[in-house]
Amino acid sequence: MTLPRITSPHAKGANRTQRVMLLVMAAAVPGILVLSYFFGIGPLLNITLACSFALLFEAAILALRQRPVAFFLKDGSVLVTGLLLALALPPYSPWWLIAVASGFAVVFGKQLFGGLGQNPFNPAMLGYVVVLISFPVEMTAWPAAHSIDVAAGLQYVFFGQALPDGWSQATVLDSLKTNSNLTLQELWDSNPAFGLFAGYSSEWVNLSFLLGGLFLLRKKLFSWHAPVGMLAALFIMSLVFWNGSGSDSHGSPLFHLLSGATMLGAFFIVTDPVSSATSVQGRLIFGVGVGILVYIIRAWGGYPDGVAFAILLMNLCAPTIDYFTRPRTYGHQTAKRGFKTGE
């Protein structure tokens, strides 16, 4: 007698890896468009080069590890790594700098730990920090908005020719950090890089990434805990230590929320399900920790924008956060109530 073959029902989640990566890339489109409006084709060059190098490094390491290259590349995770790295780098970054950053992101940030799902650090932020520490001159060459000479930019990217005079300028975070004798109003009036609340370009770029992050939140790709925790902590820290508009001011809460990589970090990086905390309470703590560290680094540290450093430091803390915030196992009762596990 042949017994009938019975298959168990299986629920398939809608958010598979490939779909998640496509949604993340789609959510970044508003930010890419705004960056391109202010800086021309520079951000698009960054994205093209970073994604190309990331794919090459990923394929090479997978081949060395004797893994099916096409199978692992099609999930799109390496493209997201390249995209986030490109958005964090200055527009018109030299090709070799993008190659170094992409190599460290993919090889040391991801593949040496076993690949997707096993990396303790966010790969894009690891690659960014490596080149920030190693090549500070190139990493501070942010172009001035609407002053891009495309031909000169291409020659700088691919052939290393010197930038034209007045082509690059300090970011508003760097200008505020190095300011020693001007009030905030005087700094605003004397520096065209400043806009209404933060940088002339950075405030719009941050708002566009906020829009993309809200899209991802609506699609339920992550919960609100980590981004809200980060933004709330950054807002409270900047409010508590806001010492007015004097020359020693660290900037207003709106200035910090709309400067640097704040919204990109809050909605596209701290929400990384692999390198951040996993429990609900843990994600909130993780986000709060990132927000506090971002302000500390910006106000008193050696770098004007501390998003990448803050995220990597909190990546180190994620296992401990998960240990102390893990939820109670289903069906488990404590010994204090007279029960034992499994009974």
Backbone torsions as a table, in degrees:
resi	resn	phi	psi	omega
1	MET	NA	127.9	179.8
2	THR	-94.5	123.3	179.5
3	LEU	-75.7	141.9	178.6
4	PRO	-65.4	144.4	179.8
5	ARG	-83.0	122.1	-177.1
6	ILE	-111.6	126.0	176.6
7	THR	-109.1	137.1	-179.4
8	SER	-74.4	147.5	175.0
9	PRO	-72.1	141.8	179.9
10	HIS	-129.1	129.8	176.7
11	ALA	-89.9	128.4	179.6
12	LYS	-105.0	123.3	179.0
13	GLY	-73.5	150.8	-177.9
14	ALA	-76.3	-28.4	-173.9
15	ASN	-93.3	73.4	173.1
16	ARG	-75.2	165.2	-173.1
17	THR	-57.0	-47.8	-177.7
18	GLN	-61.7	-42.7	179.3
19	ARG	-66.1	-40.4	178.3
20	VAL	-59.8	-45.9	-178.9
21	MET	-64.3	-38.8	177.6
22	LEU	-64.6	-39.5	178.6
23	LEU	-66.9	-38.7	177.7
24	VAL	-62.8	-43.7	179.0
25	MET	-65.5	-38.3	178.1
26	ALA	-65.6	-38.3	-179.9
27	ALA	-67.1	-23.7	179.8
28	ALA	-81.9	-9.2	-176.6
29	VAL	-59.0	-45.8	177.8
30	PRO	-56.7	-42.4	178.3
31	GLY	-64.9	-38.9	178.8
32	ILE	-64.6	-41.9	179.9
33	LEU	-63.7	-42.5	179.8
34	VAL	-68.1	-41.7	176.0
35	LEU	-59.3	-41.1	179.7
36	SER	-68.0	-33.1	176.7
37	TYR	-62.8	-41.5	-177.6
38	PHE	-83.4	-33.5	-170.2
39	PHE	-123.1	16.2	175.4
40	GLY	67.3	-140.7	-175.5
41	ILE	-84.6	0.6	-178.5
42	GLY	-54.9	-51.8	178.3
43	PRO	-61.2	-35.6	178.9
44	LEU	-68.3	-37.1	174.0
45	LEU	-62.7	-44.7	177.1
46	ASN	-55.8	-47.4	-176.9
47	ILE	-64.1	-45.4	-178.8
48	THR	-61.2	-47.0	-178.4
49	LEU	-68.8	-44.9	-177.2
50	ALA	-64.6	-43.8	179.5
51	CYS	-66.9	-37.8	179.2
52	SER	-65.9	-48.1	179.1
53	PHE	-63.6	-40.6	-179.9
54	ALA	-62.2	-42.3	177.4
55	LEU	-62.6	-42.6	-179.5
56	LEU	-64.3	-45.8	179.6
57	PHE	-65.4	-41.6	179.2
58	GLU	-62.7	-45.5	-179.6
59	ALA	-63.4	-40.2	-179.4
60	ALA	-64.8	-45.1	-179.3
61	ILE	-68.4	-39.2	177.2
62	LEU	-62.0	-39.7	178.3
63	ALA	-65.5	-41.8	177.7
64	LEU	-64.1	-34.4	178.3
65	ARG	-82.7	0.2	-179.6
66	GLN	58.5	45.6	175.0
67	ARG	-107.0	152.5	178.0
68	PRO	-65.7	108.7	-171.6
69	VAL	-62.4	-51.6	-175.9
70	ALA	-61.9	-36.8	-177.9
71	PHE	-63.6	-42.6	-176.6
72	PHE	-82.2	-27.7	179.9
73	LEU	-73.2	-29.0	-172.9
74	LYS	-73.4	-9.3	178.1
75	ASP	-73.4	-15.8	174.6
76	GLY	83.2	-1.0	-176.3
77	SER	-64.9	-36.1	-178.9
78	VAL	-69.7	-30.6	176.5
79	LEU	-67.7	-37.6	177.0
80	VAL	-66.3	-39.9	175.8
81	THR	-59.5	-47.0	178.2
82	GLY	-63.4	-39.4	-179.9
83	LEU	-64.2	-49.4	-178.4
84	LEU	-64.5	-37.8	176.9
85	LEU	-63.9	-44.1	-179.2
86	ALA	-63.0	-38.2	-179.5
87	LEU	-70.0	-26.8	-180.0
88	ALA	-81.6	-25.6	-177.9
89	LEU	-78.9	154.7	175.8
90	PRO	-62.0	140.3	174.9
91	PRO	-56.4	145.3	-177.3
92	TYR	64.2	37.6	174.5
93	SER	-68.7	145.4	178.1
94	PRO	-58.3	146.3	-175.9
95	TRP	-60.5	-37.7	-177.9
96	TRP	-69.4	-32.5	177.0
97	LEU	-66.6	-41.4	177.4
98	ILE	-64.5	-37.6	178.7
99	ALA	-64.5	-44.3	178.8
100	VAL	-62.6	-46.4	-179.4
101	ALA	-62.9	-42.9	179.8
102	SER	-65.7	-40.2	179.7
103	GLY	-62.7	-45.8	178.4
104	PHE	-66.5	-37.4	-179.7
105	ALA	-62.3	-47.2	-174.5
106	VAL	-80.5	-46.8	-174.0
107	VAL	-76.7	-56.3	-175.4
108	PHE	-84.5	-28.1	-178.6
109	GLY	-87.7	-18.0	-173.9
110	LYS	-132.8	-62.7	-168.4
111	GLN	-70.3	-35.5	-179.5
112	LEU	-66.8	-16.3	176.6
113	PHE	-96.4	0.2	177.4
114	GLY	114.8	-3.0	177.9
115	GLY	101.7	-168.0	-176.0
116	LEU	-55.9	131.7	178.4
117	GLY	93.7	-6.0	-177.3
118	GLN	-124.2	-0.2	-177.6
119	ASN	-81.1	128.8	179.9
120	PRO	-78.9	-21.4	-179.2
121	PHE	-114.0	152.9	172.7
122	ASN	-68.7	119.7	-173.5
123	PRO	-60.8	-42.7	-177.8
124	ALA	-62.3	-41.8	-179.5
125	MET	-70.7	-31.8	176.8
126	LEU	-65.1	-46.5	177.9
127	GLY	-62.3	-38.8	179.5
128	TYR	-64.2	-45.9	-177.4
129	VAL	-66.1	-37.1	179.5
130	VAL	-59.8	-47.0	-179.3
131	VAL	-76.3	-27.5	177.0
132	LEU	-64.4	-42.1	179.1
133	ILE	-74.3	-36.8	-174.0
134	SER	-81.5	-34.7	-174.4
135	PHE	-131.5	67.7	-174.9
136	PRO	-65.2	-30.3	-178.8
137	VAL	-66.0	-50.1	-180.0
138	GLU	-66.2	-31.5	-177.0
139	MET	-79.0	-10.5	177.0
140	THR	-107.0	8.9	-179.1
141	ALA	-88.6	62.7	177.6
142	TRP	-79.2	128.6	180.0
143	PRO	-72.2	151.9	173.8
144	ALA	-73.2	143.5	-177.8
145	ALA	-63.8	139.4	175.3
146	HIS	60.6	25.5	178.4
147	SER	-129.8	34.8	-172.2
148	ILE	-90.9	124.1	168.3
149	ASP	-96.1	104.1	-172.1
150	VAL	-59.2	-42.7	-178.7
151	ALA	-62.5	-44.4	178.5
152	ALA	-66.3	-37.3	177.9
153	GLY	-63.4	-41.8	178.8
154	LEU	-66.2	-38.9	177.5
155	GLN	-65.2	-34.9	177.5
156	TYR	-70.0	-41.9	-177.4
157	VAL	-65.1	-47.6	-170.0
158	PHE	-101.0	-22.0	-175.3
159	PHE	-123.4	-3.2	174.5
160	GLY	73.4	18.8	178.3
161	GLN	-70.7	151.4	-176.1
162	ALA	-62.8	147.9	179.0
163	LEU	-74.5	148.2	176.0
164	PRO	-64.6	152.8	177.7
165	ASP	-61.5	136.4	178.1
166	GLY	78.3	3.6	-178.4
167	TRP	-76.2	-37.0	-179.1
168	SER	-110.7	157.0	179.2
169	GLN	-150.5	161.4	177.5
170	ALA	-69.6	145.9	175.6
171	THR	-71.2	164.9	-179.0
172	VAL	-66.2	-32.0	176.8
173	LEU	-64.9	-41.6	178.3
174	ASP	-68.8	-39.7	179.0
175	SER	-63.1	-40.7	179.3
176	LEU	-68.7	-39.6	-177.9
177	LYS	-66.0	-37.8	-177.0
178	THR	-90.2	-3.2	179.7
179	ASN	-70.7	135.2	-178.5
180	SER	-131.8	-14.5	-175.0
181	ASN	-135.5	-2.4	-180.0
182	LEU	-105.5	141.8	171.3
183	THR	-70.6	166.6	179.7
184	LEU	-60.1	-40.0	179.2
185	GLN	-64.5	-41.8	177.6
186	GLU	-65.4	-38.4	178.0
187	LEU	-65.2	-42.0	178.5
188	TRP	-62.3	-43.7	-176.2
189	ASP	-71.2	-30.0	-174.5
190	SER	-92.8	-13.3	-174.9
191	ASN	-119.7	113.9	-178.9
192	PRO	-68.3	-10.6	179.4
193	ALA	-72.1	-17.8	-178.8
194	PHE	-85.5	143.4	178.5
195	GLY	-110.8	-137.9	-178.8
196	LEU	-74.0	-50.2	-176.0
197	PHE	-118.9	-26.4	-177.9
198	ALA	-144.7	-134.3	177.4
199	GLY	-75.6	147.9	179.7
200	TYR	-54.9	-40.4	179.0
201	SER	-96.7	-37.3	-172.8
202	SER	-65.0	-31.9	-179.1
203	GLU	-67.4	-37.1	177.5
204	TRP	-74.1	-36.7	177.1
205	VAL	-63.2	-43.8	178.9
206	ASN	-64.5	-39.4	177.9
207	LEU	-64.5	-36.3	178.9
208	SER	-69.0	-37.2	175.8
209	PHE	-72.1	-29.7	172.5
210	LEU	-62.1	-42.8	177.3
211	LEU	-60.3	-45.2	177.3
212	GLY	-64.2	-37.5	178.0
213	GLY	-65.7	-38.7	177.0
214	LEU	-65.1	-34.2	174.9
215	PHE	-61.5	-46.2	178.5
216	LEU	-64.3	-37.6	178.4
217	LEU	-64.9	-39.8	178.0
218	ARG	-66.0	-34.1	177.8
219	LYS	-78.5	-1.2	177.1
220	LYS	61.3	37.6	174.9
221	LEU	-77.0	-19.4	175.6
222	PHE	-156.8	166.5	177.1
223	SER	-88.5	170.2	-175.9
224	TRP	-78.7	-10.6	-166.8
225	HIS	-62.3	-49.7	-176.6
226	ALA	-67.6	-50.1	-179.9
227	PRO	-65.2	-40.9	178.9
228	VAL	-66.5	-39.7	177.2
229	GLY	-60.4	-43.4	179.8
230	MET	-65.3	-49.7	-176.3
231	LEU	-66.6	-39.1	179.3
232	ALA	-65.9	-43.1	179.3
233	ALA	-65.1	-40.9	178.2
234	LEU	-64.7	-40.5	179.0
235	PHE	-64.3	-46.2	-177.7
236	ILE	-66.6	-42.9	179.0
237	MET	-61.6	-44.9	-178.8
238	SER	-70.7	-26.4	176.5
239	LEU	-74.9	-43.8	-179.1
240	VAL	-64.1	-40.5	-175.8
241	PHE	-100.5	13.9	176.7
242	TRP	-76.1	112.5	-175.2
243	ASN	-106.9	41.6	174.3
244	GLY	82.5	-152.6	-173.6
245	SER	-112.1	21.0	179.5
246	GLY	-72.8	178.3	-177.7
247	SER	-69.1	-18.5	178.9
248	ASP	-98.6	14.2	-178.1
249	SER	-71.8	143.0	177.4
250	HIS	-94.8	1.7	177.7
251	GLY	101.9	154.8	-178.1
252	SER	-79.6	167.3	176.0
253	PRO	-57.6	-42.3	178.5
254	LEU	-64.1	-35.8	177.8
255	PHE	-58.8	-44.9	-177.9
256	HIS	-73.7	-34.1	179.3
257	LEU	-69.3	-29.1	-174.5
258	LEU	-110.7	19.8	179.2
259	SER	-117.9	158.0	174.2
260	GLY	59.8	-141.4	-177.0
261	ALA	-103.7	33.0	-173.4
262	THR	-59.3	-56.9	-175.5
263	MET	-72.9	-33.8	174.6
264	LEU	-61.2	-43.7	178.5
265	GLY	-67.4	-39.9	-174.5
266	ALA	-68.5	-38.5	-172.4
267	PHE	-108.6	-16.4	-176.9
268	PHE	-115.9	-14.0	-174.1
269	ILE	-122.2	-48.5	179.2
270	VAL	-68.5	-15.5	178.3
271	THR	-86.5	3.3	176.9
272	ASP	-56.5	117.8	-175.3
273	PRO	-72.0	-13.7	-176.1
274	VAL	-89.8	-50.4	-171.5
275	SER	-94.5	-4.7	177.1
276	SER	-104.1	-178.4	179.6
277	ALA	-69.0	157.5	-174.0
278	THR	-108.1	-31.2	-179.7
279	SER	-76.9	161.2	-178.7
280	VAL	-62.0	-50.7	178.4
281	GLN	-64.1	-36.4	179.5
282	GLY	-65.5	-39.1	178.4
283	ARG	-64.2	-37.6	178.0
284	LEU	-65.4	-44.6	178.4
285	ILE	-63.6	-41.6	178.9
286	PHE	-59.4	-48.2	179.5
287	GLY	-62.6	-42.7	178.4
288	VAL	-61.4	-42.8	178.5
289	GLY	-60.9	-41.8	178.1
290	VAL	-62.9	-45.3	-179.4
291	GLY	-60.9	-42.7	179.2
292	ILE	-64.2	-44.8	-178.4
293	LEU	-66.9	-37.0	178.2
294	VAL	-58.5	-46.2	-178.9
295	TYR	-67.3	-42.3	-179.7
296	ILE	-59.5	-44.1	-179.1
297	ILE	-68.4	-41.6	-179.7
298	ARG	-65.7	-41.8	-173.7
299	ALA	-82.0	-41.1	-171.7
300	TRP	-126.9	-3.9	-179.1
301	GLY	-87.0	-173.4	-176.2
302	GLY	-93.1	-5.0	-178.6
303	TYR	-120.6	142.1	-176.2
304	PRO	-68.0	-35.6	179.2
305	ASP	-120.4	125.1	-172.5
306	GLY	-109.4	17.5	-174.7
307	VAL	-62.0	-49.1	-176.6
308	ALA	-63.5	-46.3	179.1
309	PHE	-62.5	-42.3	-179.0
310	ALA	-62.1	-41.9	-179.2
311	ILE	-66.8	-43.1	179.5
312	LEU	-64.9	-39.0	177.2
313	LEU	-63.8	-40.8	178.8
314	MET	-73.9	-26.2	172.2
315	ASN	-58.1	-37.5	177.1
316	LEU	-63.8	-31.1	-176.5
317	CYS	-87.2	-12.7	-173.2
318	ALA	-57.3	-44.9	178.9
319	PRO	-60.3	-39.8	179.1
320	THR	-68.1	-40.6	177.3
321	ILE	-60.0	-44.9	179.2
322	ASP	-62.7	-36.6	-178.5
323	TYR	-63.1	-41.7	-176.2
324	PHE	-89.1	-7.3	-179.3
325	THR	-120.9	11.2	-178.1
326	ARG	-65.3	138.9	-178.1
327	PRO	-71.5	160.3	178.6
328	ARG	-65.0	135.4	178.3
329	THR	-64.3	138.0	-178.8
330	TYR	-59.9	129.6	178.8
331	GLY	86.3	-2.1	-178.1
332	HIS	-86.1	134.9	175.9
333	GLN	-122.1	144.5	-179.0
334	THR	-77.1	155.8	-179.1
335	ALA	-67.1	-23.9	-178.4
336	LYS	-63.2	-26.6	-179.1
337	ARG	-92.9	7.4	173.8
338	GLY	89.8	13.3	179.8
339	PHE	-115.7	158.0	175.8
340	LYS	-120.4	151.0	-179.1
341	THR	-60.9	131.6	178.4
342	GLY	92.6	-9.9	-179.9
343	GLU	-101.2	NA	NA
